[in-house]
Amino acid sequence: MWVGIIELLPLSIIGIMARKKRVLNTKERAARDTFMAGLTIKKRKTEKPIIVALIGLVGSGKSSVAHELARRIGAVVIGGDDVRIELRKQREAYDRTWVIAEDAAVEIVRQGGNAILDSDFADEKKRASIRERARKINARVVFVRTICDFDVMVGRILTADYRNRADDFFGGASSKWTGNEQSRGAAVKIREMSRRTPHHYRWANQDGGKWIPKKFRFQIFAEIDTTEPNVWKRNAEQCANRLVAH
């Protein structure tokens, strides 16, 4: 199976490339320490430690799948948006969110748990980096993709549950917004969704036109369609059973 150019490099070279970028400043370390202090390590249900890295568009159900898998394999969910909220409290940029998430995953594995990275690993640099760090702690990395009907994704973002969450990362965004203040969170989230759509979907001129999931050129352990609630939960269970069995 074809992979990205960076993923073809030896892990030792990838480590050298990423090491300097992983150095955190004082505020970033404070955000990391606060975030990690709030985590509760769960005993893993797999024989060997696993780091699950999710791939999916905003609204595709990554968080729901992450928590379902965590319950079944004994894992801690590391939410990318939760890390960003801690960085925001420190008035720090989000550039090294991925570093803090990696640090948390490594520490969780060292303490005997599994980790699930609730972020988007469509970027090959992020995939290569987490592989390199997992190798050093003898952990297995698998990528689980979430997809969903496009209209359903937009509908999720527009619901009151999404818009009114007080701790929602997008709801507290400082991005320039000229519309109704009450809809800021949903609008910023849809803006981010639109920006990243071409990385995950392609437009097909059929049946009136629709977005179709792209085929990635790297190995996906499982692809879970979250459009139908009952269906995706069964698929998540099957995914978890495979992880435990191996």
Beta strands, then each sheet from edge to edge (+ up, - down):
strand 1: 50-55
strand 2: 75-79
strand 3: 114-118
strand 4: 140-147
strand 5: 201-204
strand 6: 210-213
strand 7: 222-225
sheet 1: 2+ 3+ 1+ 4+ 7+
sheet 2: 5+ 6-
end
